[in-house]
Amino acid sequence: MLVRTNKVLNVLLRAPYLFELPPSLSSVSYQSSRSQAIPESLDDTTSRVSAFLKQPNWERNNLLKSLVSHMAPYAATKVLQLHGNDIELGVRFFKWVCKHSTYCYDFDNRILLLNLMVSSSNLYVIAQEAIILLIKEFSNSEPEILKLMEALDNMRKIGFWLSYPCYSSLLMSLASLDLGFLSFLVYKRMVDNGFLLGVIDYRTIINALCKNGFVQSAEMFLCMVLKLGFQLDTHICTSLVLGNCRECNLREASRVFDIMSKGGSCGPNSVTYSILIHGYCQIGKLDEAFHLKKEMSVKGCQPTTRTYTVLIKALCDIGSTDKALGLLDEMVSKGCKPNVHTYTILIDRLCREGKIEEANAMFRKMLKGGLFPGTVTYNALINGYCKEGRVISAFELLGVMEKRQCKPNIRTYNELMEGLCKVYKTYKAMFLLKRVVDNGLLPNRVTYNILIDGFCREGQLGLAFETFKSMSSCGLEPDCFSFTALIDGICKQGRPGHAISILGSMVKKGISPDEVTMTALIDGYCKIGEIGNASMLFGNLVEKRTLTTAHTFNCFLDVLSKVDKVHATQAMLGKMLKYGSVPSVVTYTILVNALCQTGEITCALKMLDWMRQTSCPPNVYTYTVVINGLCQNGRVEEAEILLFSMSDFGIPPNHITYTVLIKALVNVGRLDHAYEILRVMVQKGYQPSTRIYSALLAGSVLSSEAKEEARSVSSSNFVDARTLPSRDTNDDCISRHVFRNMEIEHAFHLEEKIKRCGGSATDLYNFVVMGLCLEARVAEADQITKDLLKRGLLPEKAVCALINSYCKERQYDHCLDFMKTILNHGFVPSVSSYCSVIQGLYSEGRAEQGEELFSDLLRHNDIKEKAAVLPYLEILVKKEEPEHCLDILKLIEQMGCRERPII
């Protein structure tokens, strides 16, 4: 707010008049209007238009619309001059011609028409009314209202003075735009011109000042108003409550509210309550806010849509989504209709929580209620789809958005590009950016940061640097995030020394590295074993007192624990406490892991007990580390006891904990007991992971003639506690040796066991088929998949792996037959599978089949807005090389050098 106010002040200080703005286009328009000769005789078009205006319902006449479609402002002025005595008709024609003439439709030509009217002696009153219309029309746009004021000042130089209604309307518009100081200057102009202001004008000025947080100025102005004989009323007091809330001075806001509540002519209304409730919500005092809501109902002042929306927003901000939805139900039950903003808040929150289907249902409910979503609503839903990796659905929503004349902004495309980056298709995001540029939009800093971060995550540092360097072409400067993304990407490739040079460039530009930047560097040095350099950087962080979390310490502890330096780890913990950083559960888990790796299981168990007694209790990963340590040291029975005792401490085991124990039981030859633990795991709601399938399959193969060899492979499949993942992966967990030697009967046998434990056969065969494809046993994988389809099962990952294998071997005929089989059984391959085959067909010169398959992709994915979404889907299916991104960057650079196109 302060920056915006200063900007307006800087403009005002350069103006010779009280609210006069620097001359630019409006003054040029006026001068051109004076120099442009208006024909003395009426031409035929002007006469015909004038005749039409005498007919009833002339606005609906299609011939008249055709006549004025290219009517220049001077011609429109001549028509107005002929009807100068009929003020109502003149105002109607001014308003109508501005909408139907290509000349007058834009802002500058409307000002030109107004200038011509002002210069005409008999159009003075119509011009005043036209000015009021323009003020109201531009009341939602700060740049346009400022340009209009500039034009009005230019008119004043030739003796045209605004009427009182014009000034009053201008005050209201400035107040609605939060231009408090400017509204006060307009008030000064009104006084200088001799106007006597009414109570509405004084209310407007006080409200405008309070909106900008100028409460003291508003109070001083109020004192003057009271001396003039005006009385306090609800509107003025409500403005004071608003101003104090804007300054987060809730004590003073509450004091004013209490004065209002004592009765008299300034009692609080629903707006007052809503403002104060919003103020309490902003500082996190939700109990007080809900108490006010209850109080207003008791006092007969029912909560409004704004009241409920403010409270729903506050609940969503703290993650209480269920309560927010309950409040929405209460709102509807009491006959208070939610607005677009209400629904958008809930849609955004549901998307952030990954509840995309619920968000979609809320979106449909909004449409059913007759509300039309805006760009912000669409952006929230598009972001939700992208976070879930459902880029196709996001593109379809973009198509719907465009079809409904809701123009996407650069943030819309930023969300889509970030979605593509999340599924590791950053170069596809770059091709989407090309379409954005072609449509007349230019990327902003967020756009570049998304692309830089995406390329760094994919290891494409060359493209990341090129994108980074091209920012300047659009007049953008990199920020801390831009540099940090590059530094982190370089460090992840084991080159922290090179990252230091990037840090130097960052500092030279006057950008201070934050804790995230330095931690990325420290982590990079730690990972290559250069503890000395990491310690030096760490000392710099400590010296500048920029440590706010324990993450940097954890980097040191992690690397020290991996080289079995327990004493150094403990010393680092002491240093951490010395500098006032509070150890987190991650910190203690790293220490527990270090003790387990050195065989000090007893010390690890003691630390576990100690954590339970402190304010930092162990979490499921801490327990899992200890259980894994026990298993590695042959103490499987103790590990099992610890696993089943976790729930007593309120920490139920997760799928990783069960996986560690099951693999340990398989390793010691207790396969039957491993299945018993698996049954318990499934009963607790966890399905077996690929790690478990790998261990159990290896255990089944132990009974074959390759028993000893398979046992050694099974031993190598243990989970290393130092690299415990938070989720399952695929390729890292599959034992290729097992798939090289297994028979299909082993999979069938394992399926029976898994079913008895309540596991999913589909997940098992996803694992088996993917493993067989890795070993080029495609024919067997194909047969298993088709058998599953006949049984009504669809192993999606298996289908995807098989299609990819066919594409890799360029067996597109087999691939197309396989896809037909899938479709005949009522199942649809994934979008990524379609894209792989379509790209392959195009590369083989089989464009016709590729186009046919592309049509199938649209049809089977139930894409209704095909024409709208088609250009974006082509980006996904078209085979492009990442190197072509450089051409796009050059295109953007050329666009940045030219004037930005008008949309």
Helices and strands as residue ranges (DSSP letters): H 2-13, H 25-35, H 44-52, G 58-60, H 62-68, H 73-82, H 87-100, H 107-118, G 121-123, H 124-137, H 142-156, H 164-176, H 180-192, H 199-211, H 215-227, H 234-246, H 250-261, H 270-282, H 286-298, H 305-317, H 321-333, H 340-352, H 356-368, H 375-387, H 391-403, H 410-422, H 426-438, H 445-457, H 461-469, G 470-474, H 480-492, H 496-508, H 515-527, H 531-543, H 551-562, H 566-578, H 585-597, H 601-613, H 620-632, H 636-645, G 646-649, H 655-667, H 671-683, H 690-701, H 707-715, G 721-723, H 736-741, H 744-756, H 761-774, H 778-790, H 796-808, H 812-824, H 831-843, H 847-860, H 866-877, G 882-884, H 885-897
